[in-house]
Each structure stands twice: as C-alpha cells, then as structure tokens.
Amino acid sequence: MQGVIKSYDPGTGDGVVIREADLAEFDLADGALDGSIFRMLRQGQRVVFDLDAEGRAAGLSLGSEIDMGTPDIS
C-alpha cells in the first residue's frame, strides 16, 4: 500500500500514515522502520507499507509519486 506520513514523533516512534487509496489512517507499528533506509520520517513523506496483525503500518519503504512499474529490459 502507498500512503503519506500524517505525523511522526522521533522521540517515541509514534506516528500515523494515511493510505492514499481511501484516506484511512493507520498507527505506526513498533519497529515500523526496522530494516528500512529511514531513520526519520517527515510529514507529507510518501511511503509504501504493509499492515501487521493488529492493523498497524509496518515495513515502511520509500514511496514514489507514481508507480514506475517494471522496467522494460531489452
């Protein structure tokens, strides 16, 4: 899923992601940034994420303005 960071507190790691498809809001899971290139998130930043078993945003990675798709390797 792709979304946008609504809020993020670097001190506590608490934050909210808005899913672009339907504007649903999801809290960040504990360790949502583990294994990602992110150390900090900013409001309005585009991210790709999954939902964990509790329905929280997890596994954040870098989002993009558009879906670039699979490159055509010729």
N, C-alpha and C positions, 0 to 999 in steps of 0.2 A: 504494500500500500504506500501511496505517496501522501505526504502531508506537510504541514508548516508548523514550526515551533511557535506556540502562543506565549509561553512563558518558561523560564528556566532559572533556578537558583543554584549557582555553582557551589555554594556553601553546603547545601543539604542534598543536592542532586535531584530535588523535586522539580517537576515540570509538567507541561501539558502540550500535547500535539493535537492539531486539528487535521482530520482526514479530509483531503480535498474532494473526494467523491461525493460526500454528503454532509460535510462540516461537523461530523461527530467529533467529540473531544475525548482524548484518552490520556490518563496519567502516565508518566514515565515509570517503567518497572525499575526495581532495584537493579543496578548493573546494566542499564539500557545502553550505556556507552562502552561496555566491556568489549574488547576486540575490534572496536571501530577506530577510525582515524580521529574522531572527535575527542577533544579534551574539554571543550566548552561549546555551548550552544548559544545562539542569539535569537532573539525574537524575529520572526519572519523568515528564518532559515528553512530551506526546503530539505526534507529528509525522506528516506524510504524506511519503512519499519514493518515489523510483524507484531502480532498480538500474542501475549503469553496466555497461560491457562486462566489467569484472573482477568483477562481483557485489558491488560496494560500494554503500552507501547514498549517494545523490546527490539534488540538487534538493529539499532539505528545505523544507517549508512547514508552517504551523500545522495541527495536528490537532485533533480535537474528541472529546468524549465519545461522541457519537452521530453518525451520518450524517444530516445535516439534509435531504439531498435537494434537489431543485429546487423553489424556492418557486412556489406557485400564484398567478400574476399575473392578476387578474381585472379 
